Amino acid sequence: MASLAGMLRDAGYLVTGIGPGDLPPMSTLLAELGIPVMAGFRGENLEPRPDLVVVGNAVSRGNPEVEALLAAAIPYARCPRR
């Protein structure tokens, strides 16, 4: 996910991240790329409304942020499981 975030940022997109918090080496890489990461999964993280949410395979239905994006009909892409 961090590599994808970096590529999208380099292509000119505004990219933010959400996760469980400070988890090196990914959190370190995202910080070095200048990509802000919000700790914790909350519906409020979807403000301002994003154009697209990429949902990692570590979260599923029942996650408060996933439920909020579904309720708000925000377009999303799901990363496939390995």
C-alpha positions in Angstrom: 0.0 0.0 0.0 2.8 2.4 0.8 4.4 1.9 -2.7 1.0 2.6 -4.3 0.5 5.7 -2.2 3.9 6.9 -3.2 3.3 6.3 -6.9 0.0 8.1 -6.8 1.5 11.0 -4.9 4.3 11.3 -7.4 1.7 11.3 -10.2 0.1 14.5 -8.6 -2.7 13.0 -6.5 -3.5 14.1 -3.0 -2.9 11.0 -0.9 -3.5 10.4 2.8 -3.3 7.2 4.8 -5.2 5.6 7.7 -4.0 2.8 9.8 -3.4 1.5 13.3 -0.7 4.1 14.0 3.1 4.1 14.1 4.1 0.8 12.4 7.6 1.0 10.9 8.8 0.6 8.3 5.6 1.6 6.5 4.9 4.6 8.7 8.5 5.8 8.3 8.3 5.4 4.5 5.0 7.3 4.3 6.4 10.1 6.5 9.5 10.3 4.2 7.2 10.6 1.2 5.2 13.4 2.9 2.0 11.4 3.1 0.0 12.2 6.3 -1.3 9.1 8.1 -4.2 9.3 10.5 -4.2 6.7 13.3 -7.4 4.7 13.9 -10.4 3.9 11.7 -13.2 6.4 12.0 -15.8 7.7 9.6 -14.6 11.2 10.3 -11.4 10.3 8.4 -13.4 10.5 5.2 -13.7 14.3 5.5 -13.3 16.0 3.2 -14.9 13.5 1.0 -12.3 11.6 -1.1 -12.7 10.8 -4.7 -11.6 7.2 -4.1 -10.7 5.1 -1.2 -8.3 2.1 -1.5 -9.3 -0.5 1.0 -6.5 -2.8 2.1 -7.1 -6.5 2.7 -6.5 -6.1 6.5 -9.9 -4.4 6.9 -13.4 -5.7 6.2 -17.1 -5.1 6.9 -17.7 -4.0 10.4 -14.7 -1.7 10.3 -16.2 1.8 11.1 -14.4 3.5 8.2 -15.5 0.8 5.7 -19.1 1.1 6.9 -18.9 4.9 6.6 -17.6 4.8 3.1 -20.3 2.3 2.1 -23.0 4.5 3.7 -21.8 7.6 1.9 -21.5 5.7 -1.4 -17.9 6.8 -1.8 -16.2 4.9 -4.7 -13.6 2.4 -3.5 -11.2 -0.2 -4.8 -10.2 -3.3 -2.8 -6.8 -4.7 -2.8 -6.9 -8.4 -3.5 -5.7 -10.9 -1.0 -2.5 -12.7 -1.8 
